[in-house]
Structure formats: structure tokens, C-alpha cells
Amino acid sequence: MKDYLQKILALCTENQLSMFNRMYPNGPDKNQIKRAIQQVEQTLKVFNCKNQKLREENKESKQCIEILTTENNKLKKEINYLKEDLKESNIKITNLSTPSAIESANINASLQKLAALEAVGVDNWEYYDEAMNNIGE
């Protein structure tokens, strides 16, 4: 029995051994060995239960980390797609706004030309040059 006690004490943590040594500072005598074995076994049982729970929690944590990592990677990809879409949209907006500005300038120039022609009463091309000189006045 004493050998068995030594074997199970080898499985104990430092904290558990310290507690055992406080309870039995000179080691258990023959009458105390059976009780000491029961106490150590009970301590190890509790320790094993806690250890098992921690393993399960660790496993769950790892699964959560894997899920979160996968979701994080999906979100990163989605963000990259959205950034690309935004770049393309900005390019389209720039392309759309530039021709509009040029077109608007051309329309304004044509309107000025028409207004100048109407202002001098041009009904033939005889006064065209005079009308063009009046543009911008």
C-alpha cells in the first residue's frame, strides 16, 4: 500500500504534495496510509475533473478561434472586394464627370455664340464676324 501511495503521490501537483506534507509532516504511519490514499485519490479525482473541463473548454475555445478566423478571413475578402468596387466606382464617376464638364463647356460656348448672333440680328452670314467679336461682352 505504501508503494501505491508513492505512485499516486507522483501524480500530484506541487500544491497537492505541499498540502499532503502539511497533513503528514513525517509521512503517514501504518494506520494512516489507507486514509492518506483515499485523500490523495479524491484530490486526484477532483483534479482530473477540473483538468477534463479545462480540456473541453480549451477545445471549444480552439473551435471558436477557428470559426472567428474563418469569418475574419471572409470579412477581409469582402472588404477587399468592396474596396475594388469603390475604386471602380470612383473611376466611373471621374470618367462621367469629366465629359460632362467638357460637354457643359461646349454647350455654354454654343449658347454664347447663338446669343451673340441673335444680339446683332444676323439673318445671314454677312455680320457673322461682328457677332463673334461680341462674344463675352
C-alpha positions as CSV (number, residue, x, y, z in Angstrom):
1,M,0.0,0.0,0.0
2,K,2.9,2.3,0.8
3,D,4.2,1.8,-2.8
4,Y,0.8,2.6,-4.3
5,L,0.7,5.7,-2.2
6,Q,4.1,6.8,-3.6
7,K,2.8,6.1,-7.1
8,I,-0.3,8.2,-6.8
9,L,1.7,11.0,-5.0
10,A,3.9,11.2,-8.1
11,L,0.8,12.2,-10.0
12,C,0.1,15.1,-7.7
13,T,0.9,18.7,-8.3
14,E,3.3,20.6,-6.1
15,N,0.4,22.3,-4.4
16,Q,-1.2,18.9,-3.6
17,L,2.1,17.5,-2.4
18,S,2.6,20.5,-0.2
19,M,-0.9,20.0,1.3
20,F,-0.2,16.3,1.8
21,N,3.1,17.1,3.6
22,R,1.4,19.5,5.9
23,M,-1.2,16.9,6.8
24,Y,1.5,14.2,7.2
25,P,4.8,16.0,8.0
26,N,6.6,12.8,8.9
27,G,4.7,10.7,6.3
28,P,1.6,8.7,7.2
29,D,2.0,5.8,9.7
30,K,0.6,2.4,9.1
31,N,-2.8,3.3,10.4
32,Q,-3.0,6.5,8.3
33,I,-1.9,5.0,4.9
34,K,-5.4,3.9,3.9
35,R,-6.9,7.3,4.8
36,A,-4.0,9.1,3.0
37,I,-4.5,7.0,-0.1
38,Q,-8.3,7.9,-0.1
39,Q,-7.5,11.6,0.3
40,V,-4.9,11.6,-2.5
41,E,-7.2,9.6,-4.8
42,Q,-10.1,12.1,-4.0
43,T,-7.8,15.0,-4.7
44,L,-6.6,13.5,-8.0
45,K,-10.2,12.7,-8.9
46,V,-11.2,16.4,-8.4
47,F,-8.0,17.5,-10.2
48,N,-8.9,15.2,-13.1
49,C,-12.4,16.5,-13.4
50,K,-11.2,20.1,-13.4
51,N,-8.5,19.1,-15.9
52,Q,-11.1,17.5,-18.2
53,K,-13.3,20.6,-18.0
54,L,-10.4,22.7,-18.9
55,R,-9.6,20.4,-21.9
56,E,-13.2,20.7,-23.1
57,E,-13.1,24.5,-22.7
58,N,-9.8,24.6,-24.5
59,K,-11.3,22.5,-27.3
60,E,-14.3,24.8,-27.5
61,S,-12.0,27.9,-27.5
62,K,-10.0,26.4,-30.3
63,Q,-13.2,25.8,-32.3
64,C,-14.3,29.3,-31.6
65,I,-11.0,30.7,-32.7
66,E,-11.2,28.6,-36.0
67,I,-14.7,29.9,-36.7
68,L,-13.7,33.5,-35.9
69,T,-10.5,33.2,-38.0
70,T,-12.6,31.9,-40.9
71,E,-15.2,34.7,-40.5
72,N,-12.4,37.2,-40.2
73,N,-10.8,36.0,-43.5
74,K,-14.2,36.1,-45.2
75,L,-14.7,39.7,-44.0
76,K,-11.2,40.7,-45.1
77,K,-12.0,39.3,-48.6
78,E,-15.3,41.1,-48.7
79,I,-13.6,44.4,-47.6
80,N,-11.1,43.9,-50.4
81,Y,-13.9,43.3,-52.9
82,L,-15.7,46.4,-51.7
83,K,-12.5,48.5,-51.9
84,E,-12.1,47.3,-55.5
85,D,-15.8,48.2,-56.2
86,L,-15.2,51.6,-54.7
87,K,-12.1,52.2,-56.8
88,E,-14.1,51.2,-59.9
89,S,-17.0,53.4,-58.9
90,N,-14.6,56.4,-58.3
91,I,-13.1,55.8,-61.8
92,K,-16.5,55.7,-63.4
93,I,-17.6,58.9,-61.5
94,T,-14.4,60.6,-62.7
95,N,-15.0,59.5,-66.2
96,L,-18.6,60.5,-66.1
97,S,-17.9,63.9,-64.6
98,T,-15.1,64.8,-66.9
99,P,-17.0,64.5,-70.2
100,S,-19.9,66.3,-68.6
101,A,-17.7,69.2,-67.7
102,I,-16.3,69.3,-71.3
103,E,-19.8,68.9,-72.8
104,S,-21.1,71.6,-70.5
105,A,-18.3,74.0,-71.6
106,N,-19.1,73.2,-75.3
107,I,-22.8,73.9,-74.7
108,N,-22.0,77.2,-72.9
109,A,-19.8,78.2,-75.8
110,S,-22.5,77.4,-78.3
111,L,-25.1,79.3,-76.3
112,Q,-22.8,82.3,-76.2
113,K,-22.3,82.1,-79.9
114,L,-26.0,81.9,-80.5
115,A,-26.7,84.8,-78.1
116,A,-24.1,86.9,-79.9
117,L,-25.6,86.1,-83.3
118,E,-29.1,87.0,-82.1
119,A,-27.9,90.2,-80.5
120,V,-26.8,91.7,-83.8
121,G,-29.8,90.4,-85.7
122,V,-27.9,88.1,-88.0
123,D,-30.3,86.6,-90.6
124,N,-27.5,85.9,-93.0
125,W,-23.7,85.4,-92.7
126,E,-22.8,89.0,-93.6
127,Y,-22.4,90.0,-89.9
128,Y,-21.0,86.7,-88.6
129,D,-17.6,88.1,-87.8
130,E,-19.0,91.1,-86.0
131,A,-21.2,88.7,-83.9
132,M,-18.2,86.6,-83.0
133,N,-16.3,89.7,-81.8
134,N,-19.2,90.4,-79.4
135,I,-18.9,87.1,-77.6
136,G,-18.1,87.5,-74.0
137,E,-19.2,91.2,-73.7
